[in-house]
């Protein structure tokens, strides 16, 4: 099994078993992570979204007008109506200026949305870091408590061993005396 799969297996096992640890920060941490991930799809306030949508509509409308004007201009040039074609060129130039203006507005709105998004993500990241640290400390305390528990058990077992030796050393001496007696008695057989 590769290390990645082993990591996944251990995390899955933790998800199954974490209820027994009575973790206070788990649900809050999970909630904050979800909120943080949702901010990645942030598209601005409703006001900015509407503004962006309106500007996008105007951009599309101007592009359509430019395309229509270009088609008409090309048709006029084919029919050798150069003066009218020149008027269409002027109209196209004016529309292209409008398009530039709308694109500039769109960029300003998008910059505002991006700035808001960065601010919100930064703020939420600070919250996630704070709860993650608390969660980390809580999980570390679970490990530390388990280590202390094992240490206490080992000390108790060692004390039990000492007590066993003290409590049963008279029995061991009695066994030795009986064995010595049997050995002496075997001489008479």
C-alpha positions as CSV (number, residue, x, y, z in Angstrom):
1,X,0.0,0.0,0.0
2,X,1.4,3.4,-0.9
3,X,1.8,6.2,1.6
4,X,-1.1,8.2,0.1
5,X,-3.5,5.3,0.4
6,X,-2.3,4.7,3.9
7,X,-3.0,8.3,4.8
8,X,-6.5,8.1,3.3
9,X,-7.2,4.9,5.2
10,X,-6.1,6.5,8.5
11,X,-8.1,9.6,7.9
12,X,-11.2,7.5,7.1
13,X,-10.7,5.5,10.2
14,X,-10.4,8.7,12.2
15,X,-13.7,9.9,10.7
16,X,-15.4,6.7,11.9
17,X,-13.9,6.7,15.3
18,X,-13.7,10.4,16.2
19,X,-17.0,10.4,18.1
20,X,-15.5,8.4,20.9
21,X,-13.0,11.3,21.6
22,X,-15.8,13.8,22.4
23,X,-14.1,16.5,20.3
24,X,-15.5,20.0,20.9
25,X,-13.9,21.7,17.9
26,X,-14.6,19.1,15.2
27,X,-18.0,20.4,13.9
28,X,-17.0,24.0,14.1
29,X,-13.8,23.3,12.2
30,X,-15.7,21.4,9.5
31,X,-18.2,24.2,9.3
32,X,-15.5,26.9,8.9
33,X,-13.7,24.8,6.2
34,X,-16.9,24.5,4.3
35,X,-17.5,28.3,4.6
36,X,-14.0,28.9,3.4
37,X,-14.4,26.6,0.4
38,X,-17.7,28.3,-0.6
39,X,-15.9,31.6,-0.7
40,X,-13.8,30.3,-3.6
41,X,-17.0,30.6,-5.7
42,X,-17.8,34.1,-4.4
43,X,-19.0,36.4,-7.3
44,X,-19.6,39.6,-5.4
45,X,-22.6,41.2,-3.7
46,X,-25.9,41.1,-5.5
47,X,-25.5,44.7,-6.4
48,X,-22.1,44.0,-8.1
49,X,-23.4,40.9,-9.8
50,X,-26.3,42.8,-11.2
51,X,-24.0,45.6,-12.4
52,X,-21.7,43.0,-14.0
53,X,-24.6,41.3,-15.7
54,X,-25.9,44.7,-17.0
55,X,-22.5,45.7,-18.3
56,X,-22.1,42.2,-19.9
57,X,-25.4,42.6,-21.6
58,X,-24.4,46.0,-23.0
59,X,-21.1,44.6,-24.2
60,X,-22.9,41.8,-26.0
61,X,-25.4,44.3,-27.4
62,X,-22.6,46.6,-28.7
63,X,-20.7,43.7,-30.2
64,X,-23.8,42.6,-32.0
65,X,-24.3,46.2,-33.3
66,X,-20.6,46.3,-34.5
67,X,-21.0,43.0,-36.3
68,X,-24.2,44.2,-38.0
69,X,-22.6,47.5,-39.0
70,X,-19.6,45.6,-40.4
71,X,-21.8,43.4,-42.4
72,X,-23.7,46.5,-43.7
73,X,-20.5,48.3,-44.5
74,X,-19.1,45.3,-46.4
75,X,-22.4,45.1,-48.4
76,X,-22.2,48.8,-49.2
77,X,-18.6,48.6,-50.3
78,X,-19.6,45.6,-52.5
79,X,-22.3,47.9,-54.1
80,X,-19.7,50.6,-54.5
81,X,-21.5,53.0,-52.1
82,X,-18.3,54.2,-50.4
83,X,-19.7,57.3,-48.8
84,X,-22.4,55.3,-47.0
85,X,-19.7,52.7,-46.1
86,X,-17.6,55.5,-44.6
87,X,-20.6,56.5,-42.4
88,X,-20.8,52.9,-41.3
89,X,-17.0,53.0,-40.4
90,X,-17.7,56.1,-38.3
91,X,-20.6,54.3,-36.6
92,X,-18.3,51.2,-36.0
93,X,-15.6,53.5,-34.5
94,X,-18.1,55.1,-32.2
95,X,-19.5,51.6,-31.2
96,X,-15.9,50.4,-30.6
97,X,-15.4,53.4,-28.2
98,X,-18.5,52.4,-26.4
99,X,-17.3,48.8,-26.2
100,X,-14.0,50.0,-24.8
101,X,-15.9,52.1,-22.2
102,X,-18.1,49.1,-21.2
103,X,-15.1,46.8,-21.0
104,X,-13.3,49.3,-18.8
105,X,-16.4,49.5,-16.5
106,X,-16.5,45.7,-16.5
107,X,-12.9,45.5,-15.5
108,X,-13.5,48.0,-12.7
109,X,-16.5,46.0,-11.4
110,X,-14.5,42.7,-11.7
111,X,-11.6,44.2,-9.8
112,X,-14.0,45.3,-7.0
113,X,-15.5,41.8,-6.9
114,X,-12.0,40.2,-6.8
115,X,-10.9,42.6,-4.0
116,X,-14.0,41.8,-2.0
117,X,-13.3,38.1,-2.6
118,X,-9.7,38.4,-1.4
119,X,-10.8,40.3,1.7
120,X,-13.5,37.7,2.5
121,X,-11.2,34.8,1.9
122,X,-8.5,36.4,4.0
123,X,-10.9,37.1,6.9
124,X,-12.3,33.5,6.7
125,X,-8.8,32.1,6.5
126,X,-7.9,33.8,9.8
127,X,-11.0,32.2,11.4
128,X,-10.1,28.8,10.0
129,X,-6.5,29.2,11.2
130,X,-7.8,30.0,14.7
131,X,-10.2,27.1,14.9
132,X,-7.7,24.8,13.3
133,X,-5.2,25.7,16.0
134,X,-7.8,25.0,18.7
135,X,-8.7,21.7,17.0
136,X,-5.0,20.8,16.6
137,X,-4.5,21.4,20.4
138,X,-7.5,19.3,21.2
139,X,-6.3,16.4,19.1
140,X,-2.8,16.7,20.5
141,X,-4.3,16.6,24.0
142,X,-6.1,13.3,23.0
143,X,-2.7,11.9,22.0
144,X,-1.0,13.2,25.1
145,X,-3.7,11.8,27.4
146,X,-3.4,8.4,25.7
147,X,0.4,8.5,26.2
148,X,-0.1,9.3,29.9
149,X,-2.6,6.6,30.3
150,X,-0.2,4.0,28.7
151,X,2.6,5.3,30.9
152,X,0.4,5.0,34.0
153,X,-0.5,1.4,33.0
154,X,3.1,0.5,32.4
155,X,4.1,1.9,35.8
156,X,1.2,0.0,37.4
157,X,2.4,-3.2,35.7
158,X,5.9,-2.6,36.9
159,X,4.6,-2.0,40.5
160,X,2.5,-5.1,40.2
161,X,5.7,-7.0,39.2
162,X,7.5,-5.7,42.2
163,X,4.6,-6.5,44.5
164,X,4.3,-9.9,43.0
165,X,8.0,-10.6,43.7
166,X,7.6,-9.3,47.3
167,X,4.3,-11.1,47.9
168,X,5.4,-14.4,46.5
169,X,9.0,-14.6,47.4
170,X,8.1,-16.6,50.6
171,X,6.3,-19.0,48.4
172,X,9.4,-19.3,46.2
173,X,11.5,-20.0,49.2
174,X,9.1,-22.6,50.3
175,X,9.2,-24.2,46.9
176,X,13.0,-24.2,47.1
177,X,13.0,-25.9,50.5
178,X,10.5,-28.5,49.3
179,X,12.8,-29.2,46.3
180,X,15.8,-29.5,48.6
181,X,13.8,-31.9,50.9
182,X,12.8,-34.0,47.9
183,X,16.4,-34.1,46.8
184,X,17.5,-35.3,50.2
185,X,14.7,-37.8,50.4
186,X,15.7,-39.2,47.0
187,X,19.0,-40.2,48.6
188,X,17.1,-42.7,50.8
189,X,15.4,-44.3,47.9
